[in-house]
Amino acid sequence: MAYVITDACVSCGTCADACPLGAISEGDGKYVIDADACVECGTCAGECPNEAIVEG
């Protein structure tokens, strides 16, 4: 199951920069992960300074 970004996201963009597939984009108030494009590599979760990315 793809990773998801929780409400702890502060829209810093670190996750989007880290995603090797470009599956993360800026959403309404927080970043969002395209579940169809996510390959569950976990790179984004490891880079998030707020630990706002969890396995969905």
Backbone hydrogen bonds, N-H to C=O, Kabsch-Sander energy under -0.5 kcal/mol:
donor,donor_aa,acceptor,acceptor_aa,energy
4,V,54,V,-3.0
6,T,4,V,-0.5
6,T,52,A,-3.6
9,C,6,T,-1.6
17,D,13,G,-2.0
18,A,14,T,-1.6
19,C,15,C,-1.8
22,G,19,C,-0.7
25,S,32,V,-2.3
27,G,30,K,-1.6
29,G,27,G,-1.2
32,V,25,S,-2.9
34,D,23,A,-3.3
35,A,33,I,-0.9
37,A,34,D,-1.1
38,C,34,D,-1.7
46,G,42,G,-1.9
47,E,43,T,-1.2
48,C,44,C,-1.5
51,E,48,C,-1.0
54,V,4,V,-2.5
54,V,52,A,-0.5
56,G,2,A,-1.6
